[in-house]
Amino acid sequence: VGSPVVPGVVPGVVPGVVPGLPDLMVKQIEFADVIIINKVDFVNSTELVRIKKHIYSLNPGARVYDCVHAQINVSKVVNTSLFSFEKAQNFGNWLSVPRNEKASEVEEYNVTAIDYNRDRPFHPLRLANLMLKPRTQTTQTTTECSSSSSLPGVLRAKGFIWLGSRNDIALQWSQAGSGDFSLSLAGPWFAQSVEQALRNQVPKQEILKIINAQFDSDWGDRRQQLVLIGASLDKPHIESILDACLLNDHEMELGPEKWKNFTDVFPRFDDDGDELFAEVA
């Protein structure tokens, strides 16, 4: 019987929630042309505004209708001619704001997007304490934040991250809602390929061309590259929370070989991106 490498730590799984269900629901909202909010008689006007705010933060291009007992003009749902194959091909461009209205829903509901880019790695333990608590337990002294409030207001987050303990590979961050968070293998950093090429004595001029075209820092393309969206996000506060998980100056000076010794409770992956499991008796 297989069990996770770190017992009790199941990234992306929240107690009482079907694994992957929040992510599935978010993707359905992101992809929809028409979204119907039913049973609005069960909420007050303030709650309805909040619900619409969350929907428009995920899909500013959708037509959103509210109703009671599913009573809605069928012409708003059937044969709308809203489907676009081109749009479907570009699914994943969930930050686009296609409407050019003077006061779009994006403005009305204060939808916010934060582009987070940093050129130093995350400390794996500090990041775990931020995003996995209470499922991660450690005896080491760290700053701990509950997963429900770790990144307040963030409804969706995607991107690539750099963990100091895994200097050679990029990890893909996916978050739907406050609790459904997961990391998966994105592949090796391009810089890793270049460093390998240098060891294999590939002509230096060819490598320099690649470096000048692709690399922005001494660490090549290694970086944090995240986009976070939500309603009325406090950008300085969220950036400060993530910045606290980065390696500090002293830790940076230790270098990649010693970074490997940092406690890392995140799942491990094989070359195909499948999560590795440890066998237990």
Sequence and secondary structure as in RCSB ss.txt:
>XXXX:A:sequence
VGSPVVPGVVPGVVPGVVPGLPDLMVKQIEFADVIIINKVDFVNSTELVRIKKHIYSLNPGARVYDCVHAQINVS
KVVNTSLFSFEKAQNFGNWLSVPRNEKASEVEEYNVTAIDYNRDRPFHPLRLANLMLKPRTQTTQTTTECSSSSS
LPGVLRAKGFIWLGSRNDIALQWSQAGSGDFSLSLAGPWFAQSVEQALRNQVPKQEILKIINAQFDSDWGDRRQQ
LVLIGASLDKPHIESILDACLLNDHEMELGPEKWKNFTDVFPRFDDDGDELFAEVA
>XXXX:A:secstr
 EEESSTT  TT  TTS TTHHHHHHHHHHH SEEEE  GGGS HHHHHHHHHHHHHH TTSEEEE STT   GG
GTSS     HHHHHTTT TT      TT HHHHTTEEEEEEEESS B HHHHHHHHTTTS   SS      TTTS
STTEEEEEEEE BGGGTTEEEEEEEETTTEEEEEEEEE HHHHHHHHHHTT  HHHHHHHHHHH  BTTBT  EE
EEEEEES  HHHHHHHHHTTB  HHHHHH HHHHTTS   S  B TTS B EEE  
